[in-house]
Amino acid sequence: MLRFPLLAALCVALQALLATGFVVVPTTTSTTTGTTSRSMSDDFLAETPSGTQERIQALVDNHPVLLFMKGSRLFPQCGFSNTAVQILESFKIDFHTVDVLSDEAIRSGVKDFSQWPTIPQLYVTGEFIGGSDIMIELYQSGEMGEMIEKAKADMI
């Protein structure tokens, strides 16, 4: 017999919630200024797809240069994300990153949002630019520099 029957009942209830998928593991988002954590209360209810789309739209609207990537700016978790970060850092611009590996809703939702199947994804002044392959092309042609200069002007 258990010494703490209430605690045992809470554990059983939590296991049941976890099995239904209504409890989400807390997540964090990497930023240029640190890590943004979502509060534990935000994670108890599953986010709807439309809620995820609204969250992505808010990120796009609030950050002139936004990169959805695997890993963080300081520790990219794939070569394509690393390439994207290196290109942006070459312009010495402040940019915001979102680690899709720490947030499954964002990871799948951003692909629907942009109608683009791969990560990383770059947005400049609210416009979807593309992935690392397109970033490389734009960088080599000089067009990326023009976009970044416009974004810099919008930040002032």
C-alpha positions as a printed NumPy array, in Angstrom:
array([[  0.   ,   0.   ,   0.   ],
       [  1.238,   3.455,  -0.913],
       [  1.979,   5.974,   1.821],
       [  0.76 ,   8.898,  -0.285],
       [ -2.504,   7.903,  -1.996],
       [ -3.217,  11.432,  -3.3  ],
       [  0.203,  11.607,  -4.944],
       [ -0.356,   8.185,  -6.486],
       [ -3.736,   9.317,  -7.857],
       [ -2.145,  12.451,  -9.339],
       [  0.538,  10.338, -11.022],
       [ -2.102,   8.082, -12.566],
       [ -4.061,  11.118, -13.784],
       [ -0.934,  12.687, -15.288],
       [ -0.053,   9.436, -17.051],
       [ -3.553,   9.33 , -18.525],
       [ -3.224,  12.925, -19.785],
       [  0.168,  12.2  , -21.307],
       [ -1.262,   9.176, -23.105],
       [ -3.992,  11.322, -24.703],
       [ -1.494,  13.866, -26.016],
       [ -3.176,  16.821, -24.302],
       [ -0.101,  17.634, -22.271],
       [  2.766,  19.117, -24.244],
       [  6.365,  19.144, -23.093],
       [  7.535,  22.694, -22.325],
       [  9.549,  24.281, -25.135],
       [ 12.022,  27.079, -25.648],
       [ 12.814,  29.296, -28.611],
       [ 16.334,  30.524, -29.328],
       [ 16.733,  34.212, -29.935],
       [ 19.637,  36.528, -30.587],
       [ 19.215,  37.954, -27.104],
       [ 18.818,  34.675, -25.249],
       [ 16.188,  32.024, -24.935],
       [ 12.474,  32.704, -24.808],
       [ 10.659,  30.154, -22.688],
       [  6.987,  29.45 , -22.891],
       [  5.354,  29.175, -19.498],
       [  4.314,  25.793, -18.176],
       [  0.641,  26.866, -18.143],
       [  0.839,  27.567, -21.895],
       [  1.837,  23.96 , -22.495],
       [ -0.973,  22.131, -20.71 ],
       [ -3.402,  22.525, -23.581],
       [ -2.512,  21.363, -27.054],
       [ -2.169,  24.223, -29.497],
       [ -4.521,  24.135, -32.464],
       [ -3.105,  24.371, -36.003],
       [ -4.702,  27.802, -36.388],
       [ -3.109,  28.875, -33.101],
       [  0.267,  27.761, -34.424],
       [ -0.287,  29.718, -37.645],
       [ -1.162,  32.819, -35.603],
       [  1.985,  32.375, -33.524],
       [  4.114,  32.035, -36.679],
       [  2.467,  35.121, -38.203],
       [  3.229,  37.094, -35.036],
       [  6.882,  36.032, -35.216],
       [  7.079,  37.059, -38.884],
       [  5.363,  40.388, -38.147],
       [  7.564,  41.204, -35.139],
       [ 11.009,  40.348, -36.524],
       [ 12.383,  42.078, -39.641],
       [ 14.827,  39.206, -40.23 ],
       [ 13.575,  35.841, -39.002],
       [ 15.128,  32.422, -39.513],
       [ 13.311,  29.196, -38.67 ],
       [ 16.129,  26.694, -38.269],
       [ 17.25 ,  23.422, -36.707],
       [ 19.158,  24.298, -33.576],
       [ 20.192,  27.708, -32.373],
       [ 22.167,  30.53 , -33.861],
       [ 25.123,  29.548, -31.682],
       [ 24.73 ,  25.792, -32.235],
       [ 23.035,  24.931, -35.542],
       [ 21.948,  21.291, -35.726],
       [ 22.264,  20.808, -39.49 ],
       [ 24.53 ,  22.017, -42.252],
       [ 21.775,  23.907, -44.071],
       [ 20.867,  25.849, -40.927],
       [ 24.55 ,  26.55 , -40.327],
       [ 24.898,  27.907, -43.884],
       [ 21.867,  30.161, -43.39 ],
       [ 23.274,  31.538, -40.121],
       [ 26.693,  32.161, -41.676],
       [ 25.139,  34.089, -44.566],
       [ 23.087,  36.289, -42.236],
       [ 26.   ,  36.855, -39.854],
       [ 28.154,  38.013, -42.776],
       [ 25.889,  41.093, -42.958],
       [ 26.386,  41.886, -39.255],
       [ 22.643,  42.266, -38.799],
       [ 20.566,  41.457, -35.751],
       [ 18.269,  38.578, -36.644],
       [ 15.859,  36.399, -34.722],
       [ 15.974,  32.606, -34.845],
       [ 13.414,  29.97 , -33.913],
       [ 14.617,  26.449, -33.149],
       [ 12.066,  24.161, -34.796],
       [ 13.563,  21.121, -33.064],
       [ 12.313,  22.399, -29.714],
       [  8.746,  23.009, -30.907],
       [  7.047,  20.362, -33.056],
       [  4.007,  22.583, -33.69 ],
       [  6.248,  25.254, -35.212],
       [  8.333,  22.659, -37.076],
       [  5.335,  21.317, -38.981],
       [  3.316,  24.548, -38.937],
       [  5.969,  26.691, -40.61 ],
       [  6.033,  24.309, -43.577],
       [  2.284,  24.825, -44.028],
       [  2.61 ,  28.567, -43.405],
       [  5.151,  29.068, -46.197],
       [  4.116,  26.184, -48.429],
       [  7.833,  25.244, -48.382],
       [  8.77 ,  21.699, -47.33 ],
       [ 12.215,  22.209, -45.796],
       [ 13.99 ,  23.942, -42.94 ],
       [ 15.667,  26.466, -42.655],
       [ 13.255,  29.147, -43.788],
       [ 14.106,  32.832, -43.991],
       [ 11.696,  35.768, -43.749],
       [ 12.862,  39.328, -44.418],
       [ 10.492,  42.234, -43.672],
       [  7.552,  39.828, -43.564],
       [  8.316,  38.175, -46.896],
       [  9.22 ,  34.508, -47.227],
       [ 12.58 ,  34.275, -49.006],
       [ 13.308,  30.539, -49.031],
       [ 15.763,  28.001, -47.692],
       [ 19.537,  27.861, -47.635],
       [ 19.827,  27.031, -51.349],
       [ 17.954,  30.203, -52.293],
       [ 19.878,  32.186, -49.686],
       [ 23.148,  31.048, -51.294],
       [ 21.943,  32.137, -54.749],
       [ 20.758,  35.513, -53.454],
       [ 24.003,  36.018, -51.541],
       [ 26.13 ,  35.242, -54.589],
       [ 24.091,  37.537, -56.85 ],
       [ 24.137,  40.423, -54.342],
       [ 20.346,  40.451, -53.95 ],
       [ 20.552,  39.234, -50.345],
       [ 22.619,  42.309, -49.448],
       [ 19.94 ,  44.584, -50.907],
       [ 17.216,  42.811, -48.909],
       [ 19.241,  43.018, -45.703],
       [ 19.933,  46.744, -46.224],
       [ 16.178,  47.313, -46.576],
       [ 15.564,  45.317, -43.394],
       [ 18.229,  47.345, -41.569],
       [ 16.449,  50.532, -42.61 ],
       [ 13.151,  49.127, -41.325],
       [ 14.761,  48.367, -37.939],
       [ 15.64 ,  52.027, -37.352]])
